[in-house]
Amino acid sequence: MSDSKPSIWSDLTGASFSQGFLDAGGVRTRFLASGSPDKPLLLLLHGTGGHAEAYTRNLAAHGEHFHTVAVDLIGHGWSDKPDGGYEIADYGAHVLAILRALGRERAHFSGESLGGWVAAWLAVHHPEKVDRLVLNTAGGWTAHPVVMERIKRLSMEAARDPNPARIRTRLEFLMHDGSKVNDDLVETRRAIYAQPGFPAVMEKVLCLQDMDARRRNMFSDEETGRIAAPTLVLWTSHDPTATSEEGRRIADLIPGARYEVMNGCGHWPQFEDAATFNELHLNFLLSR
């Protein structure tokens, strides 16, 4: 840990931002937002077991150009947690309801891991809703049993016993440099995982780490080739879920996709090296 004690508040220094809840098709959905609502909409979608704070280091930079909204997906964070409905089409329906609740017909979508899987599903099945698409170490194309087991084990250990040490271990899985996990991020996730009944929700959320469920939600090469939105596939040198070569293959399947690799990062490049991520991300989103 550094002596400077970085925190969510230091991430948001100088930013105009808000936290709130919206009704997305009957699902009380929590969000963090930055940027004027009269600007183009950018929706940021986190990964499995995550929450909107995955993007605290990106809100200020993107809020200068977009109405930037990071959400807690259904079953995650402080959003509602129904008994069922945690496959990709269910998340996609939730995001479409968020879009309607925000009064928008279209948006840019940037998703990390599970969030990228959901964003790609929208691009395949609802292309009219997607302006530009960013797939950040995205799920949906690989099924590695060792990785899936590790995600299940670390997630369930943290959910069943949400003490700071277990939460930190789960967060360190996301980083190439574990020291980037600060106390503020640990406490934020600990409070979420300590909600009553959260272990049962986590078990449902982890359905995509079971091989049968995962495979029926994965994209075929043909589906991937139908993605028409301008797309950035962003990978990292040390992603724990898939290699950069696997990321390259995804980009090669998407017509005209741009491919970038961020060095020295794991599964959360937007957090681990926010300056580089923000530059790459904005360059793509603002390009013509």
C-alpha positions in Angstrom: 0.0 0.0 0.0 1.3 3.5 -0.8 1.3 6.2 1.8 -1.0 8.4 -0.3 -4.0 6.1 0.4 -5.7 6.5 -3.0 -9.5 6.3 -2.8 -12.7 6.7 -4.8 -12.8 10.3 -3.7 -9.4 11.1 -5.0 -10.3 9.4 -8.3 -13.3 11.8 -8.6 -11.4 14.9 -7.6 -12.5 17.8 -9.8 -15.3 15.8 -11.4 -18.9 16.7 -11.5 -20.7 13.4 -10.8 -23.8 11.9 -9.2 -25.0 8.7 -7.7 -28.6 7.6 -8.0 -31.2 5.0 -8.7 -33.5 4.5 -11.7 -36.4 2.2 -12.4 -35.2 0.0 -15.3 -38.3 -2.1 -16.2 -39.1 -2.6 -12.5 -35.5 -3.2 -11.4 -34.2 -0.6 -9.0 -30.9 0.1 -10.6 -28.0 2.1 -9.1 -25.7 4.2 -11.2 -22.8 6.6 -11.1 -22.8 9.4 -13.7 -20.7 12.2 -14.9 -21.2 14.6 -17.8 -24.2 16.6 -19.1 -27.3 14.6 -20.1 -27.4 16.6 -23.3 -24.2 14.8 -24.5 -24.1 11.4 -26.3 -24.7 8.6 -23.8 -21.8 6.2 -22.8 -22.8 3.2 -20.7 -20.1 1.5 -18.7 -20.8 -2.2 -17.8 -18.7 -4.0 -15.1 -17.7 -7.6 -14.7 -19.0 -10.6 -12.7 -19.4 -9.8 -9.0 -18.5 -6.2 -9.8 -20.1 -2.8 -9.5 -20.0 0.8 -10.8 -16.9 1.7 -8.9 -14.9 -0.3 -11.5 -15.0 2.9 -13.4 -14.4 5.6 -10.8 -11.0 6.4 -12.5 -12.7 7.0 -15.8 -15.8 9.0 -15.0 -14.2 12.4 -15.0 -12.3 12.1 -18.2 -15.2 10.7 -20.1 -17.8 13.0 -18.5 -16.1 15.9 -20.4 -17.3 14.4 -23.7 -20.2 12.1 -22.9 -23.1 11.6 -20.5 -21.2 8.8 -18.9 -23.2 6.3 -16.8 -21.7 3.3 -14.9 -24.4 1.0 -13.6 -24.7 -1.9 -11.2 -26.0 -4.7 -13.3 -29.0 -6.7 -12.1 -28.0 -8.9 -9.1 -24.9 -6.7 -8.5 -23.8 -3.8 -6.4 -26.8 -2.0 -4.9 -29.2 -2.9 -7.7 -32.1 -5.3 -7.2 -31.3 -9.0 -6.9 -34.2 -11.1 -8.2 -34.2 -14.9 -7.7 -33.4 -15.7 -11.3 -32.4 -14.4 -14.6 -28.6 -14.2 -14.8 -27.7 -15.4 -18.3 -26.6 -13.0 -21.0 -30.0 -12.3 -22.5 -31.3 -11.4 -19.0 -28.5 -8.8 -18.5 -29.1 -7.5 -22.0 -32.8 -7.0 -21.3 -31.8 -5.1 -18.1 -29.4 -2.8 -20.1 -32.1 -2.1 -22.7 -34.4 -1.2 -19.8 -31.7 1.2 -18.5 -31.5 2.8 -21.9 -35.3 3.3 -22.0 -35.2 4.7 -18.4 -32.6 7.2 -19.5 -34.8 8.3 -22.4 -32.4 7.2 -25.1 -32.6 5.2 -28.2 -28.9 4.5 -28.6 -25.6 4.6 -26.7 -22.0 3.8 -26.9 -21.3 0.7 -24.8 -18.1 -0.2 -23.1 -18.0 -3.4 -21.1 -15.3 -5.2 -19.1 -15.4 -9.0 -18.8 -19.1 -9.9 -18.2 -20.0 -6.3 -19.2 -18.2 -6.8 -22.5 -20.2 -10.0 -23.0 -23.4 -8.1 -22.5 -22.4 -5.2 -24.7 -21.5 -7.7 -27.5 -24.8 -9.4 -27.1 -26.5 -6.1 -27.6 -24.4 -5.4 -30.7 -25.4 -8.8 -32.2 -29.1 -8.8 -31.3 -30.0 -5.1 -31.1 -27.5 -3.4 -33.5 -29.8 -0.4 -33.8 -29.1 0.4 -30.1 -25.3 0.5 -30.4 -23.2 3.4 -31.7 -19.7 2.4 -30.7 -18.6 -0.8 -28.9 -15.7 -1.4 -26.6 -14.9 -5.0 -25.5 -12.5 -4.8 -22.6 -11.1 -8.2 -21.7 -14.6 -9.4 -22.6 -16.2 -12.7 -21.9 -18.3 -14.6 -24.4 -15.7 -16.4 -26.5 -13.6 -18.6 -24.1 -14.4 -21.3 -21.6 -11.3 -22.3 -19.6 -12.3 -24.6 -16.7 -9.3 -23.6 -14.5 -10.2 -19.9 -14.8 -13.9 -20.6 -14.3 -13.2 -22.7 -11.1 -11.0 -20.0 -9.7 -13.6 -17.2 -10.3 -16.2 -19.4 -8.6 -14.0 -20.2 -5.6 -12.7 -16.7 -4.9 -16.1 -15.1 -5.5 -18.0 -17.5 -3.2 -15.3 -17.3 -0.5 -15.6 -13.5 -0.5 -19.5 -13.6 -0.5 -19.8 -16.2 2.3 -17.2 -14.5 4.5 -16.8 -10.9 3.4 -13.9 -10.0 5.5 -11.3 -7.5 4.1 -8.7 -10.2 3.5 -11.0 -12.3 1.3 -12.4 -9.3 -0.5 -8.8 -8.1 -1.2 -7.9 -11.5 -2.6 -10.9 -11.5 -5.0 -9.9 -8.0 -6.1 -6.2 -8.8 -6.5 -7.3 -11.5 -9.0 -8.3 -8.6 -11.3 -4.9 -6.8 -11.2 -1.5 -7.6 -12.5 -0.1 -5.4 -9.7 -2.0 -6.4 -6.6 -0.8 -3.3 -4.7 -3.3 -1.3 -6.9 -6.1 -2.7 -4.7 -6.6 0.0 -2.1 -8.4 0.0 1.2 -11.3 2.1 -0.1 -12.0 -0.3 -3.0 -11.9 -3.2 -0.5 -14.4 -1.5 1.8 -16.7 -0.6 -1.0 -16.9 -4.2 -2.2 -17.1 -5.6 1.4 -20.2 -3.5 2.1 -21.8 -4.8 -1.1 -20.9 -8.5 -0.3 -22.1 -8.1 3.3 -25.7 -7.4 2.2 -28.2 -10.0 3.6 -28.6 -13.0 1.4 -25.7 -12.1 -0.9 -24.1 -15.5 -1.0 -27.3 -17.0 -2.6 -27.3 -14.2 -5.2 -23.6 -14.8 -5.9 -24.3 -18.5 -6.6 -26.9 -17.5 -9.2 -24.6 -14.8 -10.7 -21.9 -17.5 -11.1 -24.0 -19.7 -13.4 -21.9 -18.5 -16.3 -18.9 -20.2 -14.7 -20.7 -23.6 -15.2 -19.7 -25.1 -18.5 -23.2 -26.0 -19.9 -24.6 -22.5 -19.1 -21.5 -20.8 -20.4 -21.5 -22.6 -23.7 -25.1 -21.9 -24.5 -24.4 -18.2 -24.0 -21.1 -18.0 -26.0 -20.9 -16.4 -29.4 -20.3 -18.3 -32.5 -17.9 -17.0 -35.2 -21.0 -16.3 -37.4 -22.6 -14.2 -34.7 -19.4 -12.3 -34.0 -19.0 -11.5 -37.6 -22.4 -9.9 -37.6 -21.3 -7.1 -35.2 -21.6 -4.0 -37.3 -20.8 -1.2 -34.8 -17.4 0.3 -34.9 -15.6 -1.8 -32.3 -12.5 -1.6 -30.1 -11.3 -4.9 -28.7 -9.0 -4.0 -25.7 -6.9 -6.7 -24.1 -4.0 -6.8 -21.7 -0.6 -8.4 -21.3 -1.6 -10.2 -18.1 -5.3 -10.9 -18.3 -6.1 -13.9 -16.0 -9.1 -15.0 -18.1 -7.8 -15.2 -21.7 -4.6 -14.5 -23.6 -3.9 -11.5 -25.8 -3.9 -14.0 -28.8 -7.4 -15.0 -27.9 -8.3 -11.3 -27.7 -6.8 -10.8 -31.2 -8.9 -13.6 -32.6 -12.1 -11.8 -31.4 -11.0 -8.6 -33.1 -10.2 -10.5 -36.3 -13.8 -11.9 -36.4 -15.4 -8.5 -36.1 -15.4 -6.6 -39.4 -13.1 -3.5 -39.1 -12.5 -3.9 -35.4 -9.5 -2.1 -33.8 -7.3 -4.1 -31.5 -5.2 -2.8 -28.7 -3.2 -4.4 -25.9 -2.4 -2.6 -22.6 0.9 -3.8 -21.1 1.4 -4.3 -17.4 -2.3 -4.8 -16.7 -4.6 -7.6 -15.7 -8.4 -7.8 -15.9 -9.2 -4.2 -14.9 -7.0 -2.0 -17.2 -9.5 0.9 -16.8 -8.6 0.9 -13.1 -5.0 -0.3 -13.1 -3.7 2.1 -15.7 -6.5 4.7 -16.0 -4.4 7.3 -17.8 -3.6 4.9 -20.7 -7.0 3.4 -20.8 -8.7 6.9 -20.9 -6.5 8.0 -23.7 -7.1 4.9 -25.8 -10.8 4.7 -25.0 -11.5 8.4 -25.8 -9.4 8.3 -28.9 -11.6 5.5 -30.2 -14.9 6.8 -29.0 -14.3 10.3 -30.4 -12.8 9.2 -33.7 -14.7 9.7 -37.0 
